[in-house]
């Protein structure tokens, strides 16, 4: 699979960059549209996203570099070559949540509302962004057979793309992309349930994604490691627990319900 989308000689545009950008655009567009339903100004959301997107990308890159420091410590110039891959979604999630906390507190806008809106946008962005790994020939699972891939009834271009250096591999990028897509559909439906409360969409996102990532990571052959453990699985356990605690706290609190046609967003209720 050719990772280059357009080759202009000295300038190359990579499929990885295209898919990440597409995921950001679609996820961000959803967030802007959803925010309007609750009287959140477009200026607020644009300013939030203006900083959130680069901060999250930096967090994703730093996370990846940190756990590959033995490689990057002698190749510092390669730290900046993000178009070649190497963005860890957990780094983006952690930095993104911190920025939303800071920004919403500053402007006294509901943190939980913004997190809920962002969660749905993020998961569809993840579903799209994972295809960047496909074009880079990375984030795959162990060696498998052509017959196994054909039995999954995959499109031929995916099967061909999974033929790397003389072997066929499990398309774990696809497993995660489909898991995120299913999560996106479920969250769209769940957010309209009358009994769902603020913060519970975020909680369900953290739990849903963590379950899928933990299981899929067990197949990955390029996992970031720390002290013999796969970091993605460790972080998935942590985020799942955070999501479960958040869900229980909001369930037994007096916070507002998630879905309302209109509401006053003034007042910083967490």
Secondary structure, DSSP 8 states (H G I E B T S, - for coil): ---EEEE-SS-EEEHHHHHHHHHHHHHHHHHHHHHHTTT--HHHHHHHHHHHHHHHHHHHHHHHHHTTHHHHTT-GGGGG-GGGS---HHHHHHHHHHHHHHHHHHHTB-HHHHHHHHHHHHHHHHHHHTHHHHHHT-S--SEE-HHHHHHTT--HHHHHHTEETTEEE--HHHHHHHHHHHHHHHHHHHTT-TT-BTTHHHHHHHHHHHHHHHHHHTT-SS--EETTEEHHHHHHHHHHHHHHHHHHHHHTS---BS--S----BS---
